[in-house]
Amino acid sequence: MHAASAGGVWQSLILGFAGMSIEKGELQFSPKLPKKWKEIEFSIIHKSKINKVNITSNNKVKIKEKGMINGNV
């Protein structure tokens, strides 16, 4: 797979289905998961923090901080 294709797929999943955006410097989600999907889970770095995001089929969003990009927890 070409790297640009991988980036396009990532954008479709995270910006489209997960509905991620940044509003006033904070992560926001407006999920639109396909009916057959049980959940989507991914990690995203925002403000030097590694966040694990889980979105379920009922559009419940859970964000768990996993640490800092400099290695500190």
C-alpha positions as CSV (number, residue, x, y, z in Angstrom):
1,M,0.0,0.0,0.0
2,H,1.3,3.4,-0.9
3,A,1.9,5.8,2.1
4,A,-0.5,8.4,0.7
5,S,-3.2,5.8,0.5
6,A,-2.6,4.8,4.1
7,G,-3.0,8.4,5.1
8,G,-6.2,8.8,3.2
9,V,-7.7,5.7,4.9
10,W,-6.6,7.0,8.3
11,Q,-8.3,10.3,7.6
12,S,-11.5,8.6,6.5
13,L,-11.6,6.5,9.7
14,I,-10.7,9.1,12.2
15,L,-12.1,12.4,10.7
16,G,-15.0,10.7,9.1
17,F,-16.3,7.7,11.0
18,A,-15.0,8.8,14.4
19,G,-15.9,12.4,13.7
20,M,-12.7,13.8,15.3
21,S,-12.0,17.5,15.2
22,I,-10.2,20.1,17.4
23,E,-12.4,22.8,18.8
24,K,-10.9,25.6,21.0
25,G,-7.7,23.4,21.3
26,E,-9.6,20.3,22.6
27,L,-10.4,17.0,20.9
28,Q,-14.1,16.7,20.0
29,F,-15.9,13.7,18.5
30,S,-19.1,13.4,16.6
31,P,-19.1,9.7,15.6
32,K,-20.9,8.2,12.7
33,L,-20.0,4.5,12.8
34,P,-21.5,2.2,10.2
35,K,-24.4,0.1,11.7
36,K,-22.4,-3.2,11.4
37,W,-19.4,-1.9,13.4
38,K,-19.2,-2.7,17.0
39,E,-16.5,-0.2,17.8
40,I,-13.4,1.7,16.6
41,E,-10.3,2.2,18.7
42,F,-7.2,4.2,18.0
43,S,-4.5,6.2,19.6
44,I,-3.9,9.9,19.0
45,I,-1.3,12.3,20.3
46,H,-2.7,15.7,21.3
47,K,-0.8,18.3,23.3
48,S,2.1,15.9,23.9
49,K,-0.3,13.3,25.5
50,I,-0.9,9.9,24.1
51,N,-4.7,9.2,24.2
52,K,-6.4,5.9,23.5
53,V,-9.9,6.6,22.0
54,N,-12.6,4.0,21.9
55,I,-16.0,4.7,20.3
56,T,-18.8,2.1,20.6
57,S,-21.7,1.3,18.2
58,N,-24.0,3.5,20.4
59,N,-21.5,6.4,19.8
60,K,-20.2,6.4,23.4
61,V,-16.7,8.0,23.3
62,K,-14.1,6.9,25.9
63,I,-10.7,8.7,26.0
64,K,-7.9,7.3,28.3
65,E,-4.6,9.1,28.6
66,K,-1.8,6.6,28.2
67,G,1.2,8.9,28.8
68,M,3.3,11.6,27.4
69,I,5.3,11.5,24.2
70,N,8.5,12.2,26.1
71,G,8.2,8.9,27.9
72,N,6.7,10.2,31.2
73,V,3.4,8.8,32.5
